[in-house]
């Protein structure tokens, strides 16, 4: 076992939720306005499933740009519509999204706040079918944030067994969260193996967003091993991909960590450039806590 050879504040609470990745659908690439305009003139009226899919996509998009209150409201509307229509599979998907919002919304490390978005705790309370593994994974993250890393690792294993066989993204999330929990547990070697597996899987699937998430996870492991150059390379690639998907939080995380790495490496000019890039993302997202942190970093380093 090893301890993290990092300054205590390089993984602040704002690295929501401390580098763990909640189980929710990845965002889609933004569509050109022209493509959206072409959809409605002669398109058939959407059916119930189409309306639910749009609500879920809108909720995910709001979460991606850090509009958490809007995302939660869309989830609540979608879940109610799904239950009214007897669409239990859709209701479970909205529950997954609501859990992710609860984990990402500040204060993300308050166990009571996090648990409010999760099932009641007993395994029987989890959804059945494909959503079961995703919900167990979110529960594992909640346990880790509450300080129960060993219990979280057990729950991550249970989540992996419960995942649907075809849930590739869910399996990627298992690997990323296992790596993060192992870091918290002091097992840097195990974390490195899990994050390397996640990166190989994402690249094999040729999914850009998956690869960006895996790159961010690998960067955290490299930082824990003191490998700043490797971490910097992963973070730079991930930041560019997250920008294409409009993922505000992940851009903030990447630029913040790049700034910290540069500062530790005695390159304050480069550090300031990354803090400034992060501020350019935080201000439109009205991410006040991030704005305050980054402003302090930018002005006093």
N, C-alpha and C positions, 0 to 999 in steps of 0.2 A: 504494500500500500504506500501511496505517496500523498503529500499535501500539495495544494496548488501553489507553485512558486510565483504568485502574482500579488500585486498590491491589493489590499483588501477592498478598494473601491472600484476595481476595474470591472466587476460584475455587479453594478448597483441594482437596487430594487427596480429602477426604471428599465432595466433590460428585461422587460416584462415577458412572461413571468420567469425571470432569472434564467433565461436561455432555454426553458422548456417550450415545446411546440404543441399547443392544444390540437385536438382532433377536430378538424372542420375541413370543408372542401377548399382546395386551392383556388385562388382567383383566376378568372379568365383574362386573357389579354384584352385591353380596351378595344372596342370596335370603332372604326371610323364613323363619323356622323352620317356620311352618305349611306353606309350599309344599314344603319338604323332607320333612316328615312325611307329606304326602299322596302322595308318590311311591312309597313302598315297599309298602303293604299288598297292593295288587292288581296291582302292576306286573309285567310279564313279566321273567323272568330276563335279566340283561344278557348280550349276546353279547361276543365278543372285542374288537370295535371299541369297544363301549360301555365296557368295562373300561379299555382303553387311553386313551380320551377322558377318563375320570374321573381316571386317574393323571396325565395331562398337566395337567388343570385343577387338580388338587390341588398339583402341583409349581409351577404358575404362581401359585397362591394363596399358597403358602409363600414363594416369592420375593417376592411383593408385600408381604408383612408382614415381610420381611427375615429370615426363618428359612431362611438359605441352606443350612445343613447338611441340614435336613429336605428342602428342595427338591432338593438334589443326590441324596439317597438315593432319593427318588421317581422322579427322572429315570433313575437307574441301573436301578431295578426295571422301569420302563416300557420302557426301551430293550432290556433283556434279554428281556422278554415279547414285544416286537415282533419281535425277531430270531428267537426260538424259534418264533413263529407265521408267519414268513416275510413279515411286514408291513413291508417296507422303507420305505414312505412314512411310517409311524408312527415307525419308528426314526430317520428323518431329522428328524422334528418334535421328538423327544426330544433329538436332538443339538443342534438350535437352542436349545432351552431350557437345556441344559447349558452351552452357550457363553455365553448371557446370564448365567447364574448365575456362571460363571467370571469374566466381565468386571465384574460388580457386587460380588463378594465381595472384601473386603480381603485382601491389599493389591492394589487394582485397577490400580495402575500398574507392577507388577512384570511385565516382558515374559514371563519364564519361566512365571510363574503363569498369565498370560492365555493364552499359547500352548499350555499343556497342555490347554486346553479346545477348541482349534481343530484343524482338519485339519493334516496334516503340512507344508503350505506350498505345494507345487506345485499348480497349477490342477487337475491330474488327481486330486488328493486330495479335492477338494470333491465333495459329493454331486451327483448328476445330478438333473435335473427341478426341481420347484418349490423345493426346499430350497437349490439351488445359490446363488441370489442372496442369500438370507439369510446363508448361511455366509460368503460373500465379504464381506458387509457387516460381520459380526463380525470377520473377519480384518483389514479396513481399520481398525476401531476399535483393535484390538490394535496395529497398526502405528503409529497416531497416538499411542497412550499410550506407546509405546516411543520416541517422538521423530521418527518418520518421517512427518511431515505430508504432504510432497509425494507420497510413495509411497502414503499413505492416500487421497489425493484421486484418484489413478489407480485404486486398488482400488475406491473408491466408484463411480466411473464404470463399472467392469467389473461391479460388483454390480447396478447399475441395468439394464444390458443383459441380465444373467442372470436377473432376476426374472421370475416368471410374469406373464403379461399381466393376470391378474385380481387380482394381489396389491396391492391398494390400500394396505394398511397398510405393506407393504414399501416402497412408493414414498414414503410419508410419511417413513419412517425414513431413506431415502436423502437426502431433502431436509434433514431435521434434522441428520443427521450431516455432510452436506456443509457446511452452515452453520457447524457447530461447528469442522470442520477448517479452513475458510476463516478463521475467527477466529484459530485458532492460527497460521495462515500469515500473518496480518496483513492479510488482504483483508476489511476490514469492510464495504465496499460489496457485494461478492459475497455475504457472509454474510447481509446484510440482505435481499438479493433472494431467496436460497434460503429463509430463514425466513419471509418474507412469502408465498412460494409454498406453503410447508407449511401456514401458517395458513389461507390461502384454500381449499386442498384439504380440510382438516379440516372447515371450516365448511360447505363445499359438500356434504360427505358427511353432515353433521348427526350426527357421532359425538362425543359429549361427551369421552371419554377422549382421542381423537386431538387434539381441540381444546385440551385441557389440556396435552398434550405439546408441541404447536406453540406454545402460549402461553408455556410455559417456555423453549423455544428462542428465541422472539422476544424474551423478556425479556433473555436473555443478550446478544443482539445490541444491544438498546437500551442496556444498561449499557455495552457497548463503545463506544457513540456518545455516552455521557454523558447519555442521555435517561432520567432516573430516574423521572419521573412516568409515562411510558409503560410502563417496566419494572414499576413498582409495580402498575399496573392489571392487566397480564397475570398477574403473580405471584399477586395476590389471587384472581382468577377461577380460576386453575389450582389453587391450594391448596384451594379449596372443592370443586372437581371431584375432585381426588385423594382428599379425605377421604371422599367418597361411595363411591369405589371401594376404599377401604381401602389405598391405596398409600402405605405408610409412608415409603419413601425419598423419593418425590417431594414429599410434604408437608414433610419435613425440609428438602429443598432450597429449596422456596418460602419457608418461614418464615425459614430462615437468611438467604436473600438479602434478604427484606423487612427483616429486622433490620439487615443491613449497610447497605442503602439508607437506612433511617431514621437510623442512626448517622452515616453520611456527611453526611446532611442536617441534622445537629445536632438530632435529635429523640430523645434517649436514652430517654424514657418509652415511645414507640412501639416503639423498637428492643427494649427489655426485654420488651414484651408479645409480640413475635414470637419472641424467644428462649424465652420461657416456653411459648408455644404449641408450639414445636418440641420442647422438653423433654417436654411431655405426650405426644408421639408417640414420642420416642426411648426413654423409660423402659419402656413396655410391650413394645417391640421388643427390649429389652436391647441397644441399639446403643451400646455403651460408649464408643467413640471419639467419637461424636456427643454423648453425654451430657457427656463431659469438656470438649469444645470449647464447647458451649452454656452449661455452667455457668460457665466462665471468662468468656464474653461477658456473661452475665447479671449476674455478681457484680462485674465490673470495668469496666463501661461505664455 
